[in-house]
Amino acid sequence: MSGAGKRVPHEITFKDIEVFPGVPWLSDDIINDFVYYLIYGTENTSDSDNKYISYEPVTGYWYIKDKRMYRNNRINYTYGLPDYNALFIFEAMLNLREIKLFDIFRKYDEKRTIAAREKYDVILGLFKEWIWQSDDRKWEIEEAYNKAFGKFKAGKYDGSSLKFPEMSKDIALYPYQKDAVQRILTEKNTLLAFDVGSGKTYIMIAAAMKLRETGISRKNMFVVPNNIVGQWELIFKRMYPESRLLTIDPKSFKPEMRQKVLKQIQEADYDGIIIAYSCFEMIPLSGEAVMAQINKKLDELKGAVCNLRYQYGTQSAIDRESAYLKKLAAEMLAGLHCKAEGITFDELEINSLFVDEAHNFKNSAKRCA
């Protein structure tokens, strides 16, 4: 990293940046330099061309080369264990992988695992101390962080001119609610990160009706927790007494009734379709829609496989993995064709999806996440 040239101060400085090993905006050169420092205890200057690590952007996998080759007190005792040195521990840290060690009989070794995890914390502390010791490194990290996140400033939306002709005269939205409606009308995806009790339900319903009124979205679905389906219906009717709703709860979505309900969604014209979480999860996607996603991911993995083969020459193992992925995809397609009989979600022509309590889907693989 060069210190030459005039550097313009960054809007977000290192004091406001939290760096963890393996974040995607951190360069592999910095990680490479830290591995050198971890091994030798000095900055990587004379050995700057030697690459200790590699990074696969498709899979997000970090790999430290020749981990067993290096042996000294730093990586085997100070920051690691004799049989699981600091490079193995740091590689696990880079990949956010939990450390679990086993003995020669493949039995979980609690004592060694705890020792390795303690070294993990020591290495993390060393990294956070080392990372800001170089002015060049500070500037490079600030540059990368500001490029990645500095442009994401909260937009300002003015909904003061919005009119809601079909809304009940007894309901009046606050200015911030109108602004939120304007944001939904403007953006493709919106998170309503308001406090509890701020009227997010009113915002979503008003936005959906405005989307229909303007012709942006003809069919709107509201996915809500099972226990408040009725509450949502009452609020919707209170806001829009003349609205035509379809409310779907577990009782009305039993297997023998499911296709009839899906047919109603597909063919009828509703102002709002309110559906319980558990019912929404029962609506299948077509095999074609899922396989389109799988094939896209397989294409990305194919590129990653070629890169790994080029770097490490593990052709036979990678070929076996590729064959397994293709077989798995075929089996998934066969299973989907069996399960997705009747009307599927992609045939319902839902234009907009509103998810209440969306944090429930934060770490989920469910379709509406």
N, C-alpha and C positions, 0 to 999 in steps of 0.2 A: 504494500500500500504506500503510495507516494504522498508526501506532504507538500508537494510543489503546487504553486498557483494560489490565487486568492480564493478563499472559501467564504461563501456567503453564509451567515448564521442561519441555522434551521429554526423553523417555527416551533417544532417539538424537539427539545434538547434531551440529552442522555439522562438527565435527572428525572425525566418523566417517562422513561422507557424501561420496561421490565423485560429482560432477555432471559430466555430459557433455551438450553441446548436443543437444537433440532427444529426450531421455528422456521417455517419455509422462507422467510425473508432474510434470514441470516446466511451470508455467503459461505460456501464450502471452504474457501480460503481461510476464513476465520476459524472454522472448526478444525481445519488441518493444522493451523498454527497452535491451537490449544492442545491438540494431541501431542505435538512436538514438545510443548511446555510440560505436559503431563508426564511425558517420558523422561525428559532431560532436565527440567527445572529452569530452562533459559528460553529466551525468545528465539523464534525461528528466523535466523538471518542468513547464515552461510548455507543452510540446507533448504532454502526456500523452494527449490524446484522439486523436491521429493514429495510425492503425494502419499499420505498415510490413509486417506479416506476416499470414499466415493459415495455419490448420492444418486438415487434413481428417482426422478421427479414424478413419474407416473404412479409408482407404488408408494412414494414417500419414504423409501427405505435407505438408511445410512449404514455403511459398511466400513469397518476399520480393518485394514489389511494386516496380515501376518501378526495377529495379536499374541500368539505364543512365542514369537521369535524374540521379543524384547523382554529382557530380565534385568531388573535392578531394584534397589530398595524402595524407590519411589512407587513403582507400579505394582510391586509384589507384596509390599508391607505397609508403607505409609498410606497409599491410596487404594490398595487392593489386597487380595489374598494370594498366597503362593500358587494355588491351583485355579484361581479365578481372578486374574489380575485387573488392574484399573482400566485397561482398554476394553475388556469384556463388559465391565460395569458401565463405562461411559457410552459404549455402543447401545446398551440397553436403555440408557437415559435418552440418547438421541432418538430412539425409536419408541419412546414412551412404553417400554416393555417392562412388565413386572419381573423382578428377580426372584427365581425359585431354584434352589440348588438341591441336587440329589446325590446320594452316595453311589458306590459301584454296583449296588443291587437295585438301583432305580427307586430307592425309598427316599421320601422327602427328608432333607437334612435341615432341621429347623435352626440348629446352632450356626451352621455356616451361612444359611440364608440371612439370618439376623445380622451376622458380621458383615456380609456383603452389602446389605441395605444401609448399615451404618457408614460404610465406606462411600456409598452412593451420596449420602448427605454431605460428607467431607468434600467429595469431588465437586458437587454442586456449589458449595461455598467457595471453593478455590476458583471455579469458573466465574462466578459473579464478582469475585475480587479482581481476577486477572483481566476480565473483559474491558474494564475502564482504565487500565493502566497505561494505555497507549493513546495519544492524541489522534493518530491516524485511524486507529480502530474506532474511537469515539465518533469521529466524523463519518466514517463509512457506515456505521450502524445508524447514526442519525439520518444519513442520506437515504439508506434503504428503508428505514421506518417511515420517514416522511413521504417517500414516493408511494409506499404501500398504503398508508393510512391517513396521511395529511390532507388528501383531497376529499376525504369523506366528512364533509361538514353537513350538519343538519340543514336540510332545505327549509325554506319558509313558504308557507301556503296560506293564502288569504281566502277564507270561505265566506267573508262577510256579505258578498253579493248573492249567495246561493238562496234559492227559493224552494220551498217544499209544499207545493200546492195541495197534495193529497194528504198531508200530515194533519192529525187532529189539532184543532185550535188550542186545545188544553196543553199541548206539548210545545215547549220552546227550547231549542238547543242553545247551549252556551257558545260564546265565540270560539273557544278552543275546540269544541266539538265540531263546529262548522269547518274550522281549519283542517281538522282531521279528515272530514268527509272530502274536502277538496284534495287532500293528499291522496286518498284512495282513488279518486277520480283521475288523478294525474299519473300515479305510478302503477306499475304492474304488480308489485308486491309491497305490502305495508305491514309493519308491526306496530300495534297500538300498545306502547309500553307505558301506559298510565297506571296510576295507583288504583287500588281496589276502591270501588265506589265512585269512580270518575265518569261513569256512564258509557263504557265501551260498547255495551249492547245497543244503546241508542245510536251510537255512531255507526256501527255495522249495518243496522237495519236501515237507517237514513241513507247511508251510502249505497246500499243495494237497490233501494227504490229509485235513487237518483241515477244509478247505472242503467236501470230499465227505462227510465223516463228519457234519458239521452240516447238510448239505443246502443250503448257501449256493451251491455251484458243483458241478454234476454233471460237467461236461466241462472239463478243464484241459489247455492246450497249453503246451509249453515250447519256445521258439524259441532255438536255441543255435548257436554257431559250428560250421561243418562238421566241423572236425578234432576236436571233443570230443563228438560224438554218442554214440559208444561209451562214453566215460568217464561221461557222464551216465547211461546205461543201467545201468552197473555200480554206480554210487553209489545209484541208485534201488533196485536189487535188494538191495543191501547193507542199506539202511535198511528196506525193506519187501519181504522175500523172497517174500511171497505176492501181491504186486501184479501186476496185469495191464497190460502196457505195449504200446504201438505205437511202434516206433522207425522214423523215416523219414530215410534218407540219400539222396544223389544216385543211388546205384545202384538203390535201390528205388522211385525216383520218376521213372523214364524216361517219356517221353510215352505209350508204349503201356501203361504200368502206372498212370498217374496217376489216371484215373477210378476204377479199382478201389480204390486206396488211399483216395481221397476218400470213396468209398462206405463203406469200413470205418470211417473217422472219423465219418461221418454216422450210421451205424446201430448200430455196436457200442458196448459200454460198457467203457471203459478207465479205469484209475486215473490214467494219464498218457499223453499223446501227445507224444513228443519228436521234434522236426523240425528239420532243418538250415536255416540261414539261406537258402541258395540254393533249397531246396525250398519254403520258406514264401513266398518272393517269386514263385513260379510259380503260386500259388493265386490265381485271378482273383476280383475282386469283381463282383457283378452290375451291369449297366448302371444299373438302378434305384437301387441304393445309391449309386453314384458320382454320378449325376445329382441325387440329393437334396442331396448336398453342394454340387455345382456351382450348383444353383438357389438354394441358401441364400446362397452367395457372390455370385451375380449380383444377388440382391435387395439385398444390402449395397452393391454397387457402383452399383446404380441410384440409391440414396439419395445416394451420393457424387457421381454425375454430376449430379443435380438441384442439389446444393449448388454445384458448380463452375459450372454454367450460370447460376445466380443471381448468383454473385460476379463472373464474368468474361465472361459473354455469349458464350462460344465454343460456341454451339449446334451449328453445322454439324460442327465437328471432333468434338465429343462424340457427336453422333448417329452419325457414321461409326464411332466406337469402340464404341458400344453395339451397332450392327449387326454389327460384326466379332465381338464377344463372343458374341452369340447364334448366329452362324454357326459359330463355333468349338465352342460347346457342342453344337450339333446334330451336327457332324462327330465329336466325341468320343463321343457317344451311339451313333452308327452304328458306329463302330469297336469300342466296347465290346460291342455286341450280337454282332459278328462273333467277337470273341476269347473272350467268356465263355460258350462252349458247355459244356454239362455242369454239374457241381456247382460252385457258387461258394462263396467263403468265408462269406458271410452265411447260407448254407444248412447250414453244418456245425454250427451251434448251439454254438460255443465260448463257454463262460461266463466263463472267466478265462484271461488270456494272461500267461505269465511269459517275459520277455525277458532272457536271459543276456548279459552284456557289453553292456548297453543303451547305453553311450556310443557304440557304433558307429552308432547311429541318431540321434545328437544333432542333426545338421544335415541329416538326410535326409528326403526326402518319402515314404519307404516307409510302408506301411500300418500297421506296428506301432510306429512312432515315437510 
